[in-house]
Amino acid sequence: MPEYVTVGKIKVAKIIYDFFSEKVVPEAELDVGKFWQDFEQIVLDFTPRNRELLETREKLQEQIDQWHKENKDFDSDKYKAFLEEIGYLEEEVEDFEITTTNVDDEIANVAGPQLVVPINNARYAINAANARWGSLYDAFYGTDIIPEDDGAEKGTTYNPVRGNKVIAKSREFLDSAVPLASGSHHDSTKYAVEDGKLIVTLKDGKEVGLKDEEKFVGYQGDEASPSSILLKNNGLHIDIQIDPNDPIGKTDAASVKDIVLESAITTIMDCEDSVTAVDAQDKLEVYENWLGLIRGELTTTFRKGDKTIERKFNEDRVYKTPEGDELTLPGRVLMLVRNVGHLMVNNAVLNEDGSEAYEGILDAVFTSVIAKHNLLGKGKYINSKKGSVYIVKPKMHGSEEVKFTNDLFARVEDMLELERNTLKIGIMDEERRTSLNLKNCIYAGKERAIFINTGFLDRTGDEIHTSMELGPMLRKVDMRQAPWLDAYEKNNVLQGLKTGFKNRAQIGKGMWAMPDKMKDMLETKIGHVKAGANTAWVPSPTAATIHALHYHEVNVQELQDELIKAGLDEDYRDTILQIPVQENVDEWTEEEIQDELDNNCQTMLGYVVRWVEQGIGCSKVPDIHDVGLMEDRATLRISSQMVANWLHHGIVTKEQVEETLRRMAEVVDKQNEGDPLYKNMAPNFDDSVAFQAARDLVFEGTEQPNGYTEPILQRRRLEAKKKMGLI
């Protein structure tokens, strides 16, 4: 156990107490003694409410389990009436619109990609912060968007054949997003500025402007020979970089060396699903990094070959406008921070009875007091020009839990001497009780709401767990085609537009989980934009640059106007309530059952072994076919609940699961044999904490609150840390 400082009736880990007392609270221009007094009172006041909300979750789940046991001949009308009776399905509030104010343009008015990154990984976090701008040339060159045939292999040195294909595809993009009045960017030989207008010389000597001259918004260098041409389309900037002396520029007829896109507009710095913060020391690292990020002072170094590389924040970008004024654009994303949900506890703080305090309460206070530094202008850069703090809140169930968060944020504001509604709330729509009551959830945070989104994995995990007793669930591949999922996705956009999110808040879509499959992403993720969402999650800065192309293709503002004009009267509740149970299990062959089991077990083990043994909460994990998937706890939730469900209903046996886990552990060991820090699970399975954690997730899966994986992971990670002498 860590050393503690007594603060009234509670105890705060000394490392946490000292960090905030010395480095955070004074710079937030607050009295240290009063800060801790106020903190104690918040913990005392909100802990019982938090506990009651969790008890409600458990009670509702018990009632649903019992109903399914007694109603195997499922009747949807009776089921819906039952959910209304127990309060799971809330009576919908009257129509309203959110009243959120002081929202930055990056959230309210600009549609674009969003990154989510583990806050405790400084390198990843800085890369994500700098992902506001990304090279289109690099994004095309380094991914499978450009095929490696006909001499276009990537290789270890620059391949001009591949480079030419990249340049050609990039010119195609320019023709689509910022077309010329006549001719093509393919034929450009010079970009220049004359009388405040962009003039492009073509290879036939003709000089032309843009089809829409207003898309030219700035430049760098001299008018006659600029080093940069800044364009704007659908709210996003395009920077054509020119240098006749550059290795690429000297081969280009117009001396273009690169096309840089405004890419990730916002990034969620994550304290939750992608992070392994299981004790006070881990939480300290989370808060230290958030302080470094919010002040723009976080740096990190790493070795690449024989070189030491330093990562730090990018500077702003300065241009001349066509009118001769100065235009400054941010070099970094707008940062949001994702707090932990209502479930988990952490020994960073102990309640008056000695139990560990709710981590979500701690995050609300500690991430907000750190963020106040930025509001006061402390640090190198301003994050929010509108003076807001953007907190994404995950895994809330129904409107009462959103109200709890809203009340908590109000108390934190009072404590930190902030104006009401400075703390904004992002409501993640990833639990079934929130999906079905989304309008009410938004209403509960209507003065703070800046974000809703969907997430297939967590949402499906809750779907499986909630209806665990009804029967065996569809395979994951079939789950994606289930009616409830499509209705859930459509309802999220509908409720966002219906409650006034346009030009006030983000409507988001979930993660593209395959960072190496950028060609597929380019082809399919346009669907997120066409659905009316003004942001969607991507797994890397490169993916952000590629996904940005979709927002040039579709004007989301105009699309949302069309959706609003078409009417927002659909009611998706009944379809969302269609439970994805396999009607006839005899349709499954033994091979199909085993394949599904293999897939889920391998996925679980591949993720769990890094979480438990190395403290890595998010990484590219190879699947059973060696395709790298970006995974966090949401992936684990759906996989573990799927196996637990099939085991519960006798689709697979305990012996079969045990055999599969052992066999897949050997596969995962093989996939990680190049990692010097990796600890094999096979053949000493009983000695592997990670393997035992995976077993727990399956064999105790039906007992886990809402199917969450955190309690088991946290317990086993602490065990592993003790075993390694880290605590």
KEGU-413475 format. One record per residue (C-alpha): x, y, z. Coordinates in pm, whole numbers. Layout:
<rs>
[r [X,Y,Z]]
...
</rs>
This chain:
<rs>
[r [0,0,0]]
[r [121,352,-71]]
[r [194,605,201]]
[r [-109,826,276]]
[r [-182,1179,396]]
[r [-496,1217,607]]
[r [-736,1481,470]]
[r [-1024,1507,714]]
[r [-1211,1176,697]]
[r [-1036,1046,386]]
[r [-679,954,295]]
[r [-488,1065,-16]]
[r [-180,879,-142]]
[r [119,1097,-55]]
[r [254,1098,-411]]
[r [-81,1229,-535]]
[r [-113,1478,-249]]
[r [237,1618,-302]]
[r [200,1644,-680]]
[r [-119,1846,-663]]
[r [-16,2051,-360]]
[r [319,2152,-510]]
[r [278,2152,-888]]
[r [-89,2190,-971]]
[r [-306,2372,-718]]
[r [-84,2682,-665]]
[r [-54,2731,-1043]]
[r [-433,2702,-1062]]
[r [-438,3005,-830]]
[r [-619,2818,-554]]
[r [-548,2781,-183]]
[r [-399,2438,-120]]
[r [-563,2383,218]]
[r [-909,2479,93]]
[r [-861,2264,-218]]
[r [-815,1951,-9]]
[r [-1104,2041,223]]
[r [-1333,2086,-77]]
[r [-1203,1765,-232]]
[r [-1278,1570,85]]
[r [-1635,1702,89]]
[r [-1693,1607,-275]]
[r [-1572,1253,-206]]
[r [-1794,1227,102]]
[r [-2101,1368,-76]]
[r [-2078,1186,-406]]
[r [-1955,843,-300]]
[r [-2295,727,-165]]
[r [-2469,851,-480]]
[r [-2219,671,-699]]
[r [-2269,351,-502]]
[r [-2648,378,-534]]
[r [-2623,412,-912]]
[r [-2417,94,-932]]
[r [-2666,-85,-708]]
[r [-2942,23,-947]]
[r [-2749,-130,-1235]]
[r [-2722,-459,-1047]]
[r [-3088,-459,-946]]
[r [-3205,-394,-1302]]
[r [-2980,-667,-1436]]
[r [-3114,-916,-1179]]
[r [-3471,-829,-1278]]
[r [-3394,-870,-1649]]
[r [-3215,-1202,-1589]]
[r [-3514,-1334,-1396]]
[r [-3761,-1216,-1661]]
[r [-3570,-1398,-1934]]
[r [-3555,-1715,-1726]]
[r [-3933,-1702,-1688]]
[r [-4011,-1594,-2047]]
[r [-3824,-1821,-2285]]
[r [-4106,-1774,-2538]]
[r [-4001,-1417,-2604]]
[r [-4274,-1157,-2665]]
[r [-4138,-816,-2764]]
[r [-4444,-619,-2646]]
[r [-4439,-784,-2304]]
[r [-4065,-732,-2282]]
[r [-4092,-362,-2362]]
[r [-4372,-317,-2107]]
[r [-4157,-494,-1847]]
[r [-3861,-263,-1915]]
[r [-4088,39,-1875]]
[r [-4229,-102,-1551]]
[r [-3888,-146,-1386]]
[r [-3763,196,-1504]]
[r [-3504,60,-1746]]
[r [-3692,223,-2033]]
[r [-3758,585,-1935]]
[r [-4050,799,-2038]]
[r [-3909,1029,-2302]]
[r [-3880,1401,-2225]]
[r [-4042,1664,-2442]]
[r [-3850,1801,-2740]]
[r [-3564,2040,-2651]]
[r [-3233,2170,-2778]]
[r [-2904,2178,-2592]]
[r [-2794,2523,-2478]]
[r [-2420,2463,-2461]]
[r [-2216,2782,-2505]]
[r [-1847,2870,-2544]]
[r [-1773,2573,-2769]]
[r [-1461,2587,-2987]]
[r [-1502,2572,-3363]]
[r [-1315,2240,-3377]]
[r [-1612,2083,-3199]]
[r [-1902,2304,-3302]]
[r [-1835,2391,-3664]]
[r [-1553,2186,-3820]]
[r [-1612,1828,-3925]]
[r [-1306,1605,-3921]]
[r [-1126,1302,-3776]]
[r [-1076,1238,-3405]]
[r [-794,1049,-3241]]
[r [-813,860,-2911]]
[r [-480,797,-2742]]
[r [-360,655,-2406]]
[r [-261,953,-2196]]
[r [7,761,-2008]]
[r [208,701,-2328]]
[r [386,1033,-2378]]
[r [511,954,-2728]]
[r [167,853,-2854]]
[r [3,1150,-2682]]
[r [241,1405,-2835]]
[r [208,1245,-3179]]
[r [-169,1269,-3145]]
[r [-150,1631,-3031]]
[r [58,1710,-3339]]
[r [-173,1519,-3573]]
[r [-360,1839,-3661]]
[r [-152,1839,-3980]]
[r [-39,1537,-4178]]
[r [148,1470,-4500]]
[r [-78,1326,-4769]]
[r [229,1210,-4959]]
[r [352,1012,-4657]]
[r [4,874,-4589]]
[r [-30,742,-4943]]
[r [331,627,-4977]]
[r [344,432,-4652]]
[r [12,250,-4672]]
[r [-164,-5,-4888]]
[r [-368,265,-5065]]
[r [-95,259,-5330]]
[r [-52,-104,-5441]]
[r [300,-248,-5454]]
[r [275,-387,-5806]]
[r [435,-274,-6132]]
[r [755,-166,-5959]]
[r [580,42,-5689]]
[r [719,-145,-5389]]
[r [782,50,-5068]]
[r [1134,-85,-5015]]
[r [1385,60,-4770]]
[r [1473,370,-4976]]
[r [1263,613,-5179]]
[r [1106,449,-5483]]
[r [1034,711,-5754]]
[r [784,477,-5926]]
[r [580,461,-5609]]
[r [639,830,-5551]]
[r [493,920,-5889]]
[r [181,718,-5813]]
[r [149,905,-5482]]
[r [184,1242,-5655]]
[r [-76,1145,-5918]]
[r [-327,1033,-5655]]
[r [-268,1351,-5454]]
[r [-335,1562,-5762]]
[r [-660,1369,-5808]]
[r [-757,1480,-5459]]
[r [-682,1845,-5542]]
[r [-896,1822,-5855]]
[r [-1182,1690,-5645]]
[r [-1157,1920,-5341]]
[r [-1023,2245,-5492]]
[r [-1073,2218,-5869]]
[r [-932,2472,-6111]]
[r [-1158,2693,-6322]]
[r [-1036,2483,-6616]]
[r [-777,2213,-6660]]
[r [-625,1994,-6390]]
[r [-377,2017,-6104]]
[r [-204,1724,-6278]]
[r [-84,1972,-6543]]
[r [30,2248,-6306]]
[r [377,2390,-6357]]
[r [358,2687,-6119]]
[r [151,2817,-5828]]
[r [163,3192,-5766]]
[r [-37,3476,-5612]]
[r [-145,3779,-5814]]
[r [-368,4058,-5683]]
[r [-484,3841,-5397]]
[r [-579,3548,-5619]]
[r [-425,3208,-5679]]
[r [-291,3172,-6033]]
[r [-194,2827,-6158]]
[r [15,2793,-6472]]
[r [-53,2477,-6674]]
[r [190,2291,-6899]]
[r [32,2444,-7208]]
[r [117,2789,-7071]]
[r [-240,2877,-6978]]
[r [-294,3059,-6648]]
[r [-606,2969,-6451]]
[r [-756,3031,-6111]]
[r [-964,2815,-5882]]
[r [-1319,2726,-5977]]
[r [-1415,2871,-5638]]
[r [-1169,3154,-5571]]
[r [-1275,3182,-5207]]
[r [-1105,2849,-5134]]
[r [-769,3024,-5156]]
[r [-709,3161,-4804]]
[r [-337,3217,-4760]]
[r [25,3161,-4856]]
[r [383,3168,-4731]]
[r [684,3325,-4904]]
[r [673,3562,-5199]]
[r [367,3611,-5415]]
[r [559,3526,-5731]]
[r [724,3217,-5583]]
[r [538,3109,-5269]]
[r [667,2827,-5050]]
[r [315,2734,-4946]]
[r [-37,2773,-5084]]
[r [-317,2744,-4827]]
[r [-660,2632,-4944]]
[r [-980,2560,-4753]]
[r [-1260,2319,-4837]]
[r [-1554,2218,-4616]]
[r [-1386,2392,-4323]]
[r [-1058,2199,-4353]]
[r [-726,2340,-4474]]
[r [-499,2207,-4748]]
[r [-136,2321,-4758]]
[r [43,2279,-5096]]
[r [412,2299,-5007]]
[r [655,2417,-5275]]
[r [1034,2381,-5280]]
[r [1232,2340,-5606]]
[r [1537,2226,-5406]]
[r [1358,1946,-5220]]
[r [1431,1590,-5343]]
[r [1062,1548,-5429]]
[r [1001,1909,-5530]]
[r [1283,1909,-5787]]
[r [1117,1620,-5970]]
[r [775,1794,-5982]]
[r [682,2026,-6269]]
[r [533,2275,-6019]]
[r [803,2210,-5755]]
[r [542,2071,-5515]]
[r [722,1877,-5242]]
[r [416,1775,-5041]]
[r [46,1827,-4979]]
[r [-25,1865,-4608]]
[r [-381,1822,-4485]]
[r [-548,1948,-4175]]
[r [-619,1604,-4031]]
[r [-715,1524,-3670]]
[r [-910,1825,-3551]]
[r [-961,1690,-3200]]
[r [-795,1425,-2986]]
[r [-932,1251,-2679]]
[r [-650,1211,-2426]]
[r [-769,893,-2262]]
[r [-756,807,-1891]]
[r [-988,509,-1941]]
[r [-1016,215,-2184]]
[r [-670,243,-2339]]
[r [-489,293,-2007]]
[r [-375,52,-1735]]
[r [-393,274,-1427]]
[r [-452,33,-1140]]
[r [-301,216,-842]]
[r [-180,551,-712]]
[r [153,535,-897]]
[r [-20,471,-1227]]
[r [-268,753,-1167]]
[r [18,988,-1090]]
[r [168,915,-1433]]
[r [-172,986,-1593]]
[r [-205,1321,-1418]]
[r [159,1419,-1481]]
[r [117,1362,-1854]]
[r [-213,1553,-1862]]
[r [-38,1847,-1693]]
[r [240,1832,-1952]]
[r [-10,1815,-2236]]
[r [-233,2095,-2111]]
[r [68,2322,-2060]]
[r [225,2221,-2392]]
[r [543,2125,-2210]]
[r [540,1745,-2238]]
[r [840,1604,-2427]]
[r [980,1258,-2479]]
[r [1281,1100,-2644]]
[r [1326,761,-2804]]
[r [1584,572,-3007]]
[r [1531,514,-3379]]
[r [1819,322,-3526]]
[r [2133,502,-3412]]
[r [1954,834,-3353]]
[r [1780,983,-3051]]
[r [1451,1147,-3153]]
[r [1279,1413,-2942]]
[r [903,1463,-2955]]
[r [752,1797,-2855]]
[r [452,2009,-2947]]
[r [431,2165,-3292]]
[r [428,2541,-3325]]
[r [142,2732,-3484]]
[r [143,2789,-3861]]
[r [150,3147,-3990]]
[r [38,3258,-4337]]
[r [-35,3576,-4528]]
[r [-397,3618,-4634]]
[r [-491,3721,-4990]]
[r [-570,4065,-4843]]
[r [-221,4094,-4696]]
[r [-311,4026,-4332]]
[r [-160,3760,-4107]]
[r [-340,3428,-4052]]
[r [-234,3200,-3768]]
[r [-359,2841,-3757]]
[r [-306,2606,-3463]]
[r [-30,2353,-3504]]
[r [-201,2114,-3265]]
[r [-536,1948,-3210]]
[r [-801,2061,-2966]]
[r [-764,1825,-2671]]
[r [-1045,1655,-2484]]
[r [-984,1431,-2183]]
[r [-1171,1106,-2118]]
[r [-1232,1043,-1748]]
[r [-1297,700,-1599]]
[r [-1662,591,-1567]]
[r [-1864,530,-1251]]
[r [-1762,169,-1182]]
[r [-1395,152,-1092]]
[r [-1210,240,-773]]
[r [-844,319,-711]]
[r [-618,326,-406]]
[r [-498,678,-493]]
[r [-763,790,-242]]
[r [-930,597,42]]
[r [-1282,665,170]]
[r [-1356,718,538]]
[r [-1423,343,579]]
[r [-1085,258,423]]
[r [-1231,141,91]]
[r [-1084,266,-236]]
[r [-1249,577,-378]]
[r [-1440,591,-705]]
[r [-1195,675,-978]]
[r [-1443,881,-1180]]
[r [-1484,1125,-891]]
[r [-1106,1160,-863]]
[r [-1067,1219,-1238]]
[r [-1338,1486,-1241]]
[r [-1152,1692,-981]]
[r [-792,1620,-1077]]
[r [-815,1650,-1457]]
[r [-1020,1970,-1418]]
[r [-783,2147,-1179]]
[r [-499,2065,-1419]]
[r [-703,2200,-1711]]
[r [-754,2526,-1522]]
[r [-388,2606,-1594]]
[r [-483,2646,-1958]]
[r [-784,2861,-1877]]
[r [-549,3093,-1690]]
[r [-305,3110,-1980]]
[r [-36,2906,-1804]]
[r [184,2712,-2038]]
[r [298,2755,-2399]]
[r [-30,2723,-2588]]
[r [-401,2780,-2547]]
[r [-607,2466,-2588]]
[r [-959,2612,-2578]]
[r [-992,2964,-2717]]
[r [-1346,2969,-2573]]
[r [-1234,2890,-2219]]
[r [-1391,2545,-2190]]
[r [-1272,2212,-2054]]
[r [-1390,1913,-2258]]
[r [-1444,1593,-2058]]
[r [-1562,1275,-2228]]
[r [-1754,1055,-1988]]
[r [-1783,685,-2077]]
[r [-2003,396,-1975]]
[r [-2297,582,-1822]]
[r [-2626,394,-1796]]
[r [-2936,608,-1842]]
[r [-3016,968,-1761]]
[r [-2973,945,-1382]]
[r [-2606,866,-1430]]
[r [-2563,1163,-1663]]
[r [-2737,1382,-1404]]
[r [-2490,1255,-1145]]
[r [-2200,1361,-1368]]
[r [-2362,1698,-1432]]
[r [-2401,1758,-1058]]
[r [-2045,1643,-992]]
[r [-1909,1882,-1255]]
[r [-2105,2169,-1099]]
[r [-1946,2099,-761]]
[r [-1603,2080,-919]]
[r [-1661,2416,-1088]]
[r [-1753,2574,-757]]
[r [-1448,2419,-596]]
[r [-1215,2546,-868]]
[r [-1379,2891,-892]]
[r [-1491,2832,-1249]]
[r [-1799,2971,-1416]]
[r [-2093,2734,-1440]]
[r [-2077,2498,-1738]]
[r [-1708,2558,-1800]]
[r [-1672,2180,-1777]]
[r [-1832,2033,-2086]]
[r [-1950,1672,-2114]]
[r [-1910,1420,-2391]]
[r [-2175,1149,-2350]]
[r [-2059,818,-2489]]
[r [-2351,616,-2622]]
[r [-2200,273,-2558]]
[r [-2440,112,-2309]]
[r [-2784,-26,-2391]]
[r [-2970,175,-2125]]
[r [-2816,494,-2262]]
[r [-2898,408,-2625]]
[r [-3263,345,-2542]]
[r [-3285,665,-2336]]
[r [-3043,880,-2532]]
[r [-3271,1182,-2560]]
[r [-3316,1183,-2182]]
[r [-2943,1140,-2130]]
[r [-2868,1442,-2346]]
[r [-3136,1639,-2161]]
[r [-2965,1564,-1829]]
[r [-2652,1734,-1960]]
[r [-2815,1980,-2199]]
[r [-2613,2282,-2080]]
[r [-2279,2101,-2108]]
[r [-2321,1851,-2394]]
[r [-2056,1875,-2666]]
[r [-2035,1516,-2788]]
[r [-2218,1189,-2839]]
[r [-2084,890,-3025]]
[r [-2137,524,-3096]]
[r [-1907,231,-3033]]
[r [-1982,-118,-3165]]
[r [-1762,-312,-2926]]
[r [-1863,-184,-2582]]
[r [-2222,-150,-2693]]
[r [-2231,-511,-2812]]
[r [-2063,-629,-2494]]
[r [-2345,-472,-2296]]
[r [-2601,-609,-2539]]
[r [-2475,-963,-2478]]
[r [-2451,-929,-2102]]
[r [-2790,-763,-2055]]
[r [-2970,-1050,-2231]]
[r [-2733,-1323,-2113]]
[r [-3014,-1546,-1986]]
[r [-3228,-1536,-2301]]
[r [-3010,-1754,-2520]]
[r [-2690,-1787,-2725]]
[r [-2594,-1473,-2915]]
[r [-2505,-1433,-3280]]
[r [-2146,-1475,-3393]]
[r [-1951,-1148,-3415]]
[r [-1955,-1152,-3795]]
[r [-2336,-1183,-3793]]
[r [-2376,-931,-3510]]
[r [-2264,-651,-3742]]
[r [-2565,-719,-3965]]
[r [-2817,-742,-3681]]
[r [-3109,-495,-3701]]
[r [-3049,-350,-3352]]
[r [-2703,-229,-3446]]
[r [-2812,-32,-3751]]
[r [-3099,120,-3552]]
[r [-2860,214,-3271]]
[r [-2625,391,-3514]]
[r [-2909,580,-3685]]
[r [-3074,675,-3355]]
[r [-2752,834,-3230]]
[r [-2736,1072,-3527]]
[r [-3111,1138,-3514]]
[r [-3113,1229,-3145]]
[r [-2806,1446,-3185]]
[r [-2964,1647,-3466]]
[r [-3302,1651,-3295]]
[r [-3156,1801,-2979]]
[r [-2965,2077,-3156]]
[r [-2612,1939,-3189]]
[r [-2557,2103,-3529]]
[r [-2307,2389,-3489]]
[r [-2286,2318,-3115]]
[r [-2151,1970,-3063]]
[r [-2000,1657,-3216]]
[r [-2192,1354,-3334]]
[r [-1926,1086,-3353]]
[r [-1876,737,-3489]]
[r [-1653,457,-3371]]
[r [-1300,339,-3431]]
[r [-1145,192,-3744]]
[r [-955,-90,-3576]]
[r [-718,-200,-3856]]
[r [-433,53,-3882]]
[r [-261,-142,-4161]]
[r [-575,-166,-4376]]
[r [-593,194,-4498]]
[r [-721,104,-4845]]
[r [-1023,-62,-4686]]
[r [-1070,234,-4453]]
[r [-1062,478,-4742]]
[r [-1332,275,-4917]]
[r [-1563,213,-4621]]
[r [-1527,482,-4353]]
[r [-1693,737,-4582]]
[r [-2009,568,-4450]]
[r [-1956,735,-4113]]
[r [-1954,1076,-4277]]
[r [-2251,1001,-4502]]
[r [-2448,897,-4193]]
[r [-2437,1258,-4076]]
[r [-2161,1230,-3818]]
[r [-1921,1524,-3798]]
[r [-1638,1321,-3646]]
[r [-1522,960,-3628]]
[r [-1238,778,-3452]]
[r [-917,674,-3622]]
[r [-627,468,-3483]]
[r [-327,680,-3590]]
[r [-215,1019,-3725]]
[r [-174,861,-4068]]
[r [-530,728,-4055]]
[r [-647,1077,-3957]]
[r [-493,1223,-4273]]
[r [-660,960,-4489]]
[r [-996,992,-4313]]
[r [-978,1371,-4364]]
[r [-1026,1302,-4736]]
[r [-1382,1190,-4660]]
[r [-1470,1528,-4508]]
[r [-1351,1698,-4825]]
[r [-1572,1465,-5025]]
[r [-1885,1526,-4815]]
[r [-1994,1861,-4671]]
[r [-2128,1741,-4336]]
[r [-2295,2073,-4255]]
[r [-2503,2055,-4573]]
[r [-2576,1687,-4517]]
[r [-2702,1754,-4163]]
[r [-2925,2031,-4300]]
[r [-3071,1780,-4547]]
[r [-3132,1525,-4272]]
[r [-3305,1787,-4056]]
[r [-3517,1902,-4349]]
[r [-3617,1542,-4427]]
[r [-3756,1509,-4075]]
[r [-3638,1359,-3748]]
[r [-3947,1164,-3652]]
[r [-3819,807,-3667]]
[r [-3853,597,-3352]]
[r [-3581,332,-3337]]
[r [-3654,198,-2988]]
[r [-3841,-113,-3098]]
[r [-3567,-211,-3339]]
[r [-3293,-145,-3084]]
[r [-3482,-383,-2854]]
[r [-3451,-669,-3106]]
[r [-3216,-896,-2912]]
[r [-2947,-1062,-3131]]
[r [-3013,-1420,-3024]]
[r [-2937,-1707,-3258]]
[r [-3277,-1858,-3335]]
[r [-3155,-2198,-3449]]
[r [-2822,-2312,-3310]]
[r [-2843,-2629,-3521]]
[r [-2753,-2410,-3818]]
[r [-2402,-2379,-3679]]
[r [-2155,-2649,-3774]]
[r [-1899,-2774,-3523]]
[r [-1631,-2609,-3735]]
[r [-1809,-2269,-3725]]
[r [-1848,-2293,-3347]]
[r [-1481,-2381,-3298]]
[r [-1368,-2106,-3537]]
[r [-1566,-1848,-3340]]
[r [-1424,-1982,-3015]]
[r [-1068,-1978,-3152]]
[r [-1108,-1623,-3276]]
[r [-1243,-1487,-2947]]
[r [-995,-1671,-2728]]
[r [-697,-1561,-2937]]
[r [-821,-1200,-2933]]
[r [-863,-1207,-2557]]
[r [-524,-1357,-2485]]
[r [-340,-1130,-2729]]
[r [-473,-823,-2552]]
[r [-477,-947,-2193]]
[r [-116,-1064,-2192]]
[r [9,-713,-2272]]
[r [-234,-550,-2027]]
[r [-152,-770,-1731]]
[r [217,-839,-1783]]
[r [337,-513,-1941]]
[r [77,-254,-1843]]
[r [-11,-176,-2207]]
[r [-378,-81,-2239]]
[r [-390,-9,-2611]]
[r [-178,-150,-2888]]
[r [-182,-313,-3228]]
[r [-252,-676,-3150]]
[r [-232,-941,-3424]]
[r [-555,-1137,-3468]]
[r [-574,-1509,-3544]]
[r [-490,-1432,-3909]]
[r [-196,-1206,-3808]]
[r [-384,-890,-3905]]
[r [-292,-611,-3662]]
[r [-596,-473,-3478]]
[r [-596,-164,-3257]]
[r [-742,-298,-2936]]
[r [-848,-163,-2599]]
[r [-1078,-293,-2325]]
[r [-1386,-265,-2547]]
[r [-1248,-540,-2772]]
[r [-1195,-759,-2470]]
[r [-1546,-699,-2340]]
[r [-1722,-828,-2651]]
[r [-1490,-1130,-2690]]
[r [-1511,-1241,-2327]]
[r [-1888,-1192,-2308]]
[r [-1939,-1386,-2631]]
[r [-1753,-1689,-2498]]
[r [-1918,-1660,-2156]]
[r [-2259,-1651,-2325]]
[r [-2194,-1960,-2537]]
[r [-2054,-2143,-2237]]
[r [-2359,-2046,-2031]]
[r [-2594,-2193,-2292]]
[r [-2397,-2507,-2365]]
[r [-2286,-2416,-2716]]
[r [-1933,-2491,-2596]]
[r [-1813,-2688,-2295]]
[r [-1578,-2582,-2019]]
[r [-1328,-2843,-2137]]
[r [-1351,-2712,-2491]]
[r [-1287,-2356,-2375]]
[r [-992,-2468,-2161]]
[r [-837,-2653,-2455]]
[r [-892,-2358,-2687]]
[r [-740,-2109,-2444]]
[r [-428,-2324,-2405]]
[r [-392,-2377,-2779]]
[r [-446,-2007,-2855]]
[r [-198,-1910,-2583]]
[r [68,-2093,-2783]]
[r [-38,-1898,-3094]]
[r [-10,-1567,-2906]]
[r [328,-1666,-2760]]
[r [451,-1732,-3115]]
[r [316,-1396,-3238]]
[r [509,-1215,-2964]]
[r [837,-1407,-2979]]
[r [1023,-1098,-3104]]
[r [932,-894,-2795]]
[r [1212,-913,-2533]]
[r [970,-803,-2257]]
[r [713,-1070,-2338]]
[r [644,-1356,-2094]]
[r [519,-1680,-2244]]
[r [191,-1819,-2118]]
[r [260,-2176,-2235]]
[r [335,-2433,-2112]]
[r [327,-2314,-1748]]
[r [-30,-2190,-1765]]
[r [-85,-2198,-1390]]
[r [213,-1966,-1341]]
[r [96,-1711,-1600]]
[r [-104,-1430,-1440]]
[r [-220,-1317,-1785]]
[r [-352,-1662,-1874]]
[r [-538,-1683,-1546]]
[r [-688,-1341,-1614]]
[r [-822,-1463,-1950]]
[r [-973,-1768,-1778]]
[r [-1141,-1543,-1521]]
[r [-1289,-1324,-1794]]
[r [-1463,-1625,-1945]]
[r [-1550,-1844,-1649]]
[r [-1655,-1550,-1431]]
[r [-1793,-1354,-1727]]
[r [-2161,-1385,-1641]]
[r [-2091,-1244,-1293]]
[r [-1902,-933,-1403]]
[r [-2095,-606,-1363]]
[r [-2244,-532,-1706]]
[r [-1980,-757,-1857]]
[r [-1699,-513,-1780]]
[r [-1345,-646,-1783]]
[r [-1185,-383,-1558]]
[r [-1235,-551,-1218]]
[r [-1059,-870,-1325]]
[r [-787,-691,-1522]]
[r [-710,-455,-1237]]
[r [-692,-737,-981]]
[r [-465,-947,-1201]]
[r [-243,-653,-1301]]
[r [-183,-573,-935]]
[r [-96,-939,-881]]
[r [151,-926,-1172]]
[r [307,-602,-1045]]
[r [360,-760,-700]]
[r [507,-1070,-862]]
[r [752,-851,-1057]]
[r [842,-646,-750]]
[r [693,-326,-890]]
[r [484,-264,-578]]
</rs>
